[in-house]
Amino acid sequence: MCKPCFADKLIWKVFAMAKYSFKNPRLSIRGILAFASLMVTSPVAYADAIDGDWCDKSGRHLSIDGPNIKTPNGKVTTGNYDRHGFFYKPATGENANKTVQMQLLSDDLMEMTLPNGATQNWRRCEVVS
């Protein structure tokens, strides 16, 4: 079951419990306790933002933290940050002073558009512990 579907059903169940609990005060305490326990044990929701560590198929890595970016070649620079997008102009190399754009497509997928129009898909790097 998808997480958003589960959340929708949970919200409707809570509303139904709250509506019924006004008639029976004992159930309202049970409902509050049940809801609290569900919220404590619910899976963590990831923020829908472009910040984080990104990897491509070839093993390259980049990291975005607000307006700061560590590019795949290891250079740290700043760019224009938006919650779902980022763009910057590399200072050196073949793309010097040309805009590289990144757009968040989903929580785990980002598309990078290079100055020549080519696009690359990047995924969030997997955490290895």
N, C-alpha and C positions, 0 to 999 in steps of 0.2 A: 504494500500500500504506500502510495506517495506521501511524503511528509505534509505537504499542504492539505491533502485530502483528510489526513488524520487530524490535523489541527482544526479544520472546519467542523468535522464531526464532533470533536471534543468540545468546541465552543457551543454548538447547538445542544449537546447533552447538558452542559453546565447551565445554559439558559432554561432548559426544561426542568432541571432539578431545582433551580431557584424559584421558578414559577410555582412548582408544587410545594416547595418548602415553606412558602408563606402560610399554607394551610396547616402544616404540621411543623412546629418549631423544632422538634427533636430531629427531624430530617435535615433542617438547615445546618445544624452543627455537623452532622455526618457529611453533608454535601460540601461544606467548607473544608473539612478535614480531607475528604477524598480529592477535592480539587487541589489542595495544597500538596498532597502527596504526589499527585500526577505532575504538578509543575516542578517539583524537586527531582523527580526521576525522569523527566522528559529529556530527549536527546538535545545536545547543544545546537543551536541554530547559528550558522555561520553568517557573518555580515556580508551583505551584497555590495562589496567594494573592490576596487582594483588593487588595493594595497596587498602586498605579500610577495612571496617568492614564486617565480614562474620558470618553467622548463619547457624546452622544445624537444622534438623527436631526436635531434642530433646530440642532445645532452647539454646544450648551452643553457645558461641560467641568467636571469635578471631579477632584480628586487626593487619594488616600489614601496616607498614609505612617505605618503603625503606628496609634497612637491619634489622629493629627492628620489633619484633613481641610480642604481648601480647597473650599468649596461652589461651586455654579454661579454664585452672585451675588458671588463673590470674597472672602467672609469666611473667615477661618481660625479654626478652633475644634477642640475635642477631642471624642471620643466613645468608645464602647465598641468595642474592636477584637477581632476573632477572625480567625483565618487565612482563613476562608471567609465572614465576615460583618462588618457594621459597622452601628452605629446611633448616632444623635446627636439632640439637641434643639436646633433653631434658636433663637437668642436673640430674634430680631425677625421681623416679617412675619406673614403669615396663619397660618403653622404654628408660631408662637412657643410654646416649651415643650411641643410635641407631638413624638412620636418619629417620625423618618424612619429606615427600615430598609433595608439593602442586603444582598443575598445573592448570593454567587458561584454561578452556574449551570454555567459551564465556564471554561476558561482565558481566553476572550475575551468572555464574556457575563455581565453582572450585572443583577439585577432590583432596582429601587428601589421600595419600598412607601411611599407618602405617608400622612400621618395620616388622610386621608379614605378610605383603602383602595385608591385608584388605584395601578396599577403602571406602571412605565416600564422599558424595556429599555435598557441602556447597554452599549456595546462599548468595548474598549480603543482608545485613540486611535492612529491610524497614525502612525508616525514618518516625517517628511519630512526628507530630508537634502539 
